[in-house]
Amino acid sequence: MNSRYSRQELFIGKESQKRVQDGSAFIMGAGALGSSSAEMLARAGVGELTIVDRDYVEWSNLQRQQLYSEEDARNKLPKAVAAKNRLQQINSEITIHSLVSDVHGLNIEQMIKGHDVIVDATDNFETRLIVNDAAVKLGIPFIMGACVASYGTMFPVIPEQTPCLHCLLNHLPIDGMTCETVGVISPIVQMVAATQVTQVLKILSGEPVKPLLKSLDIWKDEKAEINVMRLKNEDCPTCGKERTYPYLQFENQTKSDVLCGRDAVQIRPATTRTFELSIFLEGLKGTATKPVINPFLLSCEFEDYRMVFFKDGRAIVHGTNDTKVARSTYNRFLQFYAE
Ligand SMILES: [Zn+2]
């Protein structure tokens, strides 16, 4: 017996431990939920982990995003990269892939295919629905999880068995609240992540999971568990008889979106192209101030905004909630890039 996993193996059994070590999990998002899930899965010995995130580490993350350090925040390291660095320190025997990328309907299938299970650790419902479509299409179990303030909710989507997220859309209690507007406390993150990771370990071990929509308010001491099988909708465009997977369609892809509560807009270019950040920085000399550069992104003050520009041309424009303003600023910013 490998003593590293001996306590877990005593509980789940030798066969299941082998399945866990042969298994793979995709972690969608490296914020609070993603950090917590990823650390548990790495310690549990899941053989292959992929973690994707579009953002970088900031000081306000350190209160609950357990994989990150002050140094990561100082260096504005992309979360996926900082997460991988830390996870590899925790367990060097597993394979970890990190993707610094925005997830959308046109790249999601490529990212998740081949994985045994997907952990939802996104911070917005649009992305959850994109993942839901792709997971059902490819037949990969998807463990939904969300939390805000002291409240959390979780549900396992098992393709061809349970209802999917789309079926439950009108029944999910989470509304427009976000962690940026009403805050969040770390214990609820840990509870949601713990429930999600339990489902992952059961799925990898070959154990059945129950179709329960669980919700919990850890501050008010309230909880609910609902069996949602009756909500499986025959007419669901994702898991019903006639499937169109609406969130994977090109016309439903947003090119710019307001990062809720953050006074920032993300711009995603229509074309795929790689930028040399050092060349860009050179072009911005005399125009941009307070530049910070690392191998993944370039951050600087430009006009009245703080621009965070990634190698793939994606940018986060801080200081506005107006997508038009953000787009035009982005376009003026790009003019300083000369190849
Ligand atoms: Zn459905």
Residues whose N, C-alpha, C, O or C-beta is under 5 A from the ligand:
A	BS01	ZN	P163 C164 H166 C167 N233 C236 T238 C239 G240
